[in-house]
C-alpha cells in the first residue's frame, strides 16, 4: 500500500522547529525496481536544487507572489521530467515483455493515462509544499518582531516524503497495469489463474483471495501497488488465439 503522509503539518513542521536539511534525508522505495530508484534520485535532485536556491529566503519571500510564480514553474518542470522518465520506463517494460513472449512491438496495447496520473501526483506535492510554506510564512510575517528565524527545512523534508511516495506509487501502478495487460493478451481474460500469496507481510485480503482458488483472470482485482503476491496461470501452456496469431505474424 502507498505510504501515508498526513496533509496537516505537525506543530514542529508548521513553526519551523525541525531543522533538517535535505542531504540528511534517506528515502526508501517500496520495491527493488532499479529503474524506479533512478527516477526517484532524479526527481529528488530537482527538488533539492529548488530548495538550495531558496533555503535562506525570508518569510516575506514565501508569502509573496514571486514564490507562487516560482513554484508554479517548478511544478511544470517536475511534470515534464517525470513524463519523460515514465515514458522511457513504459517503453522499457513493454520491450522486455515483447522479447520475453516473442511479440512484435505493436501486438499489445496497454492504455495508461500517463499525463493525468503525473499531473495529479505532482500537483499534490507542490500544492502542499506551497500552502504549508505560505501559511507558515504568513504567520511569521504577522509576528515579525517575536517569531524568531523562519525555517523552510522541515517543509521541504515533508515534500521529499510526498515526492518519493508519488514516484514509487505511480511507477508500481504502471508496472501492474502492464503486467495485467500482457497476462490478458497472452492467456486471455477468461483463462484460469490462481492468486499466490508471497507470505511476506501478506494481508488478510490477499489470503482471502488466495483461498478462493482458480478463477478467470478477469475476476481478479489488481494487487496492492506494492504487493508481492502473484497471479499464476493454471494452464501455463494454453495461450489465447490473439497471442498465437501475433507470434505467427
GIRAKA-V446190 format. One record per residue. SS is DSSP state (H for helix, E for strand, C for the rest). OMEGA is omega in degrees with one decimal (NA if undefined). Layout:
((SS | OMEGA) (SS | OMEGA))
This chain:
((C | 178.6) (C | 175.1) (C | -175.9) (C | 173.6) (C | -177.1) (C | 178.1) (C | -178.6) (C | -179.8) (C | 173.9) (C | 177.9) (H | -177.6) (H | 178.2) (H | -175.6) (H | -175.2) (C | 173.0) (C | -176.7) (C | 174.9) (C | -173.1) (C | -177.3) (C | 179.0) (C | -176.4) (H | -175.7) (H | 173.0) (H | -168.8) (C | 171.9) (C | 174.6) (C | -179.8) (C | 175.2) (C | -176.5) (C | 179.9) (C | -176.9) (C | -179.1) (C | -176.6) (H | 179.3) (H | 178.3) (H | 177.9) (H | 177.8) (H | 177.8) (H | 178.6) (H | -179.9) (H | 179.6) (H | -177.7) (H | 178.1) (H | 174.9) (H | 176.6) (H | 178.4) (H | -180.0) (H | 178.4) (H | 178.3) (H | -179.9) (H | -175.8) (H | -179.6) (C | -173.6) (C | -171.3) (C | -178.8) (C | 177.2) (C | 179.6) (C | 177.1) (H | -178.2) (H | 176.3) (H | -175.3) (H | 175.2) (C | -174.8) (C | 174.8) (H | 179.2) (H | 177.5) (H | 177.4) (H | 178.1) (H | -178.7) (H | -175.1) (H | 173.2) (H | 177.2) (H | 179.3) (H | 177.3) (H | 178.1) (H | 178.6) (H | 177.6) (H | -179.1) (H | -178.8) (H | -179.1) (H | -178.3) (H | 176.6) (H | 178.4) (H | -178.3) (H | -179.5) (H | 177.1) (H | 177.7) (H | 179.1) (H | 178.8) (H | 179.1) (H | 179.0) (H | 179.5) (H | -178.1) (H | 176.3) (H | 178.6) (H | -179.6) (H | 179.8) (H | 176.5) (H | -179.7) (H | -174.9) (H | 178.1) (C | -176.4) (C | 171.1) (C | -173.1) (C | -173.8) (C | -173.1) (C | -175.7) (C | 177.5) (C | 178.5) (C | -176.6) (C | 176.4) (C | 178.6) (C | -168.6) (H | -176.3) (H | 178.4) (H | 179.9) (H | -179.5) (H | -176.6) (H | -178.4) (H | -178.1) (H | -177.8) (H | 175.1) (H | 179.5) (H | -178.7) (H | -172.8) (H | 178.3) (H | 179.0) (H | 178.3) (H | -178.2) (H | -175.0) (H | 174.2) (H | -177.0) (H | -179.3) (H | -179.9) (H | 179.6) (H | -179.9) (H | 178.1) (H | 178.0) (H | -177.5) (H | -178.9) (H | 177.9) (H | -179.6) (C | -168.7) (C | -174.7) (C | -174.8) (C | -169.5) (C | -177.2) (C | -175.6) (C | 177.8) (C | -179.9) (C | 177.6) (C | -169.9) (H | -175.4) (H | -179.7) (H | 176.3) (H | 174.2) (H | 177.8) (H | 177.3) (H | 175.0) (H | -179.5) (H | -177.1) (H | -179.7) (H | 176.3) (H | 179.5) (H | -175.6) (H | -179.3) (H | 179.7) (H | -178.3) (H | -177.1) (H | 179.2) (H | 177.9) (H | 178.1) (H | 178.7) (H | -179.6) (H | -177.6) (H | 176.2) (H | 179.5) (H | 175.5) (H | -178.0) (H | 179.3) (H | 179.2) (H | 175.2) (H | -179.6) (H | -179.0) (H | -174.5) (H | -173.8) (H | -177.0) (C | -176.6) (C | -177.6) (C | 177.7) (C | -179.4) (E | 178.1) (E | 173.9) (E | 176.9) (E | -176.8) (E | -179.0) (C | -178.8) (C | -176.4) (C | 178.5) (C | -177.9) (C | -178.3) (C | -176.7) (C | -178.9) (H | 179.9) (H | -179.5) (H | 178.2) (H | 177.8) (H | 178.8) (H | 178.3) (H | -177.6) (H | -179.5) (C | 177.5) (C | -174.8) (C | 177.2) (E | 174.2) (E | -176.9) (H | -176.3) (H | 179.9) (H | -172.9) (C | 171.2) (C | 172.4) (C | -178.6) (C | 172.7) (C | -178.6) (C | 179.5) (C | -178.8) (C | -179.4) (C | 179.3) (C | -177.7) (E | 171.9) (E | 179.6) (E | 179.0) (E | 177.3) (C | 179.0) (C | -172.4) (C | -179.2) (C | 177.8) (C | -172.5) (C | 179.3) (C | 177.5) (H | -179.5) (H | -179.5) (H | -179.3) (H | 177.9) (H | 179.9) (H | 179.0) (H | 178.7) (H | -179.8) (C | NA))
